[in-house]
Amino acid sequence: MPGPPTVDLEWHGFGSTGMQSQVGEHYFETLEEEITVFFLGDHDPSGRFIEEDIRQRAQSAAGRSFTMERLAIHEQDIRRFNLPPQRTKTTDNRAPSLRNRYGHNAPTVEMDALPPEELRRRVEHPVKGLVAWELWQHQVEVQQVELKCIADFADRIKNLPPVQE
């Protein structure tokens, strides 16, 4: 079963409108199913803003809404995993919104501070939840039959008598 088309996107910082258009064109316009976008980002003013910026720009570019779920970092992760907090940059013009939402001394944490096994679990669990396992298993069985047919055919070709000229 072919998956969605692949797009090579390197996403660092804020995305461009062109990039969100590319995402909309390659994914949102070709899929009829409900779309869920998983987001992993820093717990800092820019990380929180990027999440909303991506949602708004991609939905606008695609002309279609989707569900966006933040997988990391959440405020409670800082305490739960004893993550090394950093002070909010005073020069960040988005800092007041973070302070209003999480308190005046709200710590900021980089996403990569989360333990790798926790990060992996957070991505793996929701993605696996979207898989239609019966269809997946059916495709695995079809693939096994196809591979056996190819192997049988290859064996028959190897055992053909040489062509006489």
N, C-alpha and C positions, 0 to 999 in steps of 0.2 A: 504494500500500500504506500503510494508516494506521500511524503510529508509536505508541509508547506514549503514554498520556495525559500531558498536561503539567501540572506543578504549579509555581506560582510560590513559590519558597522563597528567602529570602535567608538565607544561612548564614554568620554571623559568630560566632566564638568557639564556645562549647559549645552544642550543640543541646538543645532541650527534648524530653522524652519524647513530648509531643504531636506535635512535628514529625517525629520518627522514626516515629511511628504513621502520620502522613500519608504519608510516603514508602513505608512498608510497604503501606499500603492502596492507593495509586495505582500502584505499580510491582510490588512483589514478589508481591502477591496476584493480579495480572492476567497476569503473564508465566509461561509454563511453562518457558521456556529457562533455562539456567544464567545467573546474573546475575554480572556483574563490576562492581564499584564502583571507580572511579579516584579516588584521594585526592591532593590537593596541599596541603602544609602546611609551616609553619615548622619549622626544625630547632631547636627549643627545648623545654623541659619541657612546656609546655602543648600545643604542636603535636604532640608525640609522644603525649601523653595523649589529646588530642581524637580522634586516629585510632582508638585502641582503644575509646574511649568511643562513637564513632559506630557502630563495628562491633557492639559488644555491644548497644547500645540498639536499633539498627535490626533486627538479627537477632531480638532478643527481641520487638519490636513486631510484626514480620512473621511470626514463627514459622517462619522459613525461613533457611537459611544461604546465604551468597554469598561470592564471592571478592572480596577487597579488595586493591588494588594501589597502593602509594605511588609516585607519579610524581615527586614533588619534596617537599621538599629532602632529599637524602641527604648523609651526612657527607662523602663524597668530592667532592660538588659544591663544597664550601667551598674545597678546594684547586684543583680542576680549573678553576674559573671565577674564582678569586681573589676570592671574595665577602667583603664587609666583615663580619667577625665582631663580635659584641657579647658582652659578658660575661653569663653567666647571672645572673639576678636572685637575690640571696641571700635575698630574701623569698619566693621561689616555693617552696612546699612540695613541688613535684615535682622540684626541682633535684637532690636526691640520686640519684634514679633515672637522670637524664640523665648525671650524673657517673659513676655506677657503670658505665653502659653505654659511655660515650664518653671517659672520663678526667676527672680532677679539673679541668683547665682547658678543658673542652669548650666550644668557641665556639658561640654561637647565631646563627642567620641567619634573617632574614625571607624568606618565600617570594618576595616580589616583588623580591628582590635578584638573582634568576636572570635572565639576559638574556631579553627577550621572545621572540626567535626560538627559543631553546632550550626555553622553556616551551611555545611553540606546537608544536614538534616532538614534545615528550614527550606532548602530548595527542593530536595528530593521528595519530601512528603507531599507538598501541594501539587507538584508536577505529576507524581504517580497517581494522585487523586483525580486527575483529568483523563487518565488513560482508560479507554474502553477495553477492559481486559479480555472479554470474550472475543472481540474482534481481533485484538492483538494475538491471542493464542491461535485463532483461526489462521491468521497470516503467517505465524511461525510454522504451523503444520503445512500450509501450502508451500512455503519456502523449502521445507524439508523434502517434500515430494518433488519439487522442481529440481533441487540439487541432486537428488538420487537419479532422476531422469537424465540430467546432464552427465553425471558420472557414468551411468550405464552406456549412454551414447558414445562417450569418449572411449570407453573400453571396447565397444564394438568397432570403432574406427581404428583403434590400435591393432586389432586382430584381423583386419581385412587383408586379403592377399595382395601382394604388390601388383601394381598395374604393369602389364607386359606391353611393350611397344614394338 
